[in-house]
Amino acid sequence: MVPYLLILRGSVRPLPALVAERAAYLRRLRDEGVFLMDGPVEDGDAAGVALAVGAWEDVERAADGDPYVKAGIAVYEILSFAPEHVREGLTGLVDVRPTALDGAFGWDGEALVRLRRRDLSVLGEGRPLRPVLQHVGQALLISGVAGHADLAERCARGLRDRGLPGDDVLDCELTVALGRPVEPDSFDWEWPLAPAPVDLSELAEALHGDPRHGPGALDPGSGMIVPPGLSDHLAELAEDDLVDRNSSLTIDPGSAEGFRDMRDFADSVTDAGLQARLLRALEARGSFRRFRDVLHDFPEQLTHWSLFSGERELGRARLWLAREGYRAVLPSR
């Protein structure tokens, strides 16, 4: 089981009846084995802390059910961590995975394939939501939030908490799908966004291409993506009515953000030997290939890298599209 530290923040001055209700609630969580310990904090801006174990969804549900949270006088910050060392006698309570990427427990190659095919039932098997928010949000937008309102709410809330590039766009899209208004005044893109039948995964791949190949293009009307290096063929495609050359958007691929992803991933790896090999790969020519070559010796970490990088690339593609005034909808092809 994955351990979590829950930090309760807020101005907690509840009525005595609420105190009694919360005491009973916390006792039930301890009896169920979700909370291992909890208590108030004397100093700092936190009102209390708890140590919990289990699936992310179970811990998040426990936090949301806290009477203080339901009354609107406090909120929980939930932090997961990967223990490298655990005192003897406690190892049965938590997973000790010194090479596991924090937050990615439970996600293997098969589960990722199911998620990318919009099989939302994969989330009901104890896997955490936070590492796959972009994938889940896109699946909800395509499949519809009807019957999945609770999941859409948790996804939107997780996107706001995480704050990676593109998370704000998806948060707005989910909020509107749930029937609520949005006010994206602080963003560098304008709402509402026009629908475009774009495959975000294909767009992410094009944006992540080698800049030496030259620009690509996207026709937002048809959703056709011309890969980097082939934009010279736009005239031919326009003659065949496959794209509208006048409205096509130029795709300038870049590798800087992909390199940053590799650096961030390497920094998150807790196995000192693997981390050293990954960092050395980044210093050599052909760093993208060398980085993956290292991970091929660590299948679990390779899956975590696919999850880590794919989630970020999807978010950046969503943000790029929003800055051009569009949002992705399911392509008809």
C-alpha angles and dihedrals in degrees: 000000000000117000121227133191112214118199117196113212129184145076099294110194101135131167117268090251090058091050091054092046092051093047089055091046094052091046089055091051090052091048090051091051096242095111116044094184139347140176148142126291118231099198137033131031095300122098097200147340137218135189112219138175134199139063117340092243092053093049092045090049090051091051093048090051094056107120090228090055093045089051090054096238098110144019134205127234108206120205124184122200139183111233115220095183128029127181115252110267094035099068092095091061099057141028115252107205111157094183099041121114109242112257097013098093113137097021112116131162095272093050091050092052091051092049093049087053087057094250097155092180087081087075091061092067099078099272119142120254100208099076092052104039095125092049094046094045092052091048090052093049092051097041095037129248093250106120091011101068094125092051091047090051092050091046093051091047091049091050091053091050095046099046101191119157109289095017091105091055094051091045089057092046092052092044091055091045087056089055099254128123122246132210107199094175095138096054129097092233131064128244134250101052123204116241117250125183094234129151100225093202091057091046091050090052091051093048090049093053130118109281089213088072092065131236129324130200143227126207103206091196097060098019091232114153119206106206120237112280094028101076089107086074092063092101092055092047091049091052088055090049091242094123139016103237093195095058098036117124121224116239113208106192120214139183101199095090092045090053089050089053090055091049092049091048092049090050090054095054111102097195101097094205095050092044091053091051092049093049091049089052090056091056095056132078112270091030095168093057094040092050092055091043089059092049092051086074089058108050095182092052090046089058090048090050091051089052094044097047096037092054092051094045091051091052093049091050090051091050093047090052092048091052087056089052100257142106125204121253129178110290114235094224 
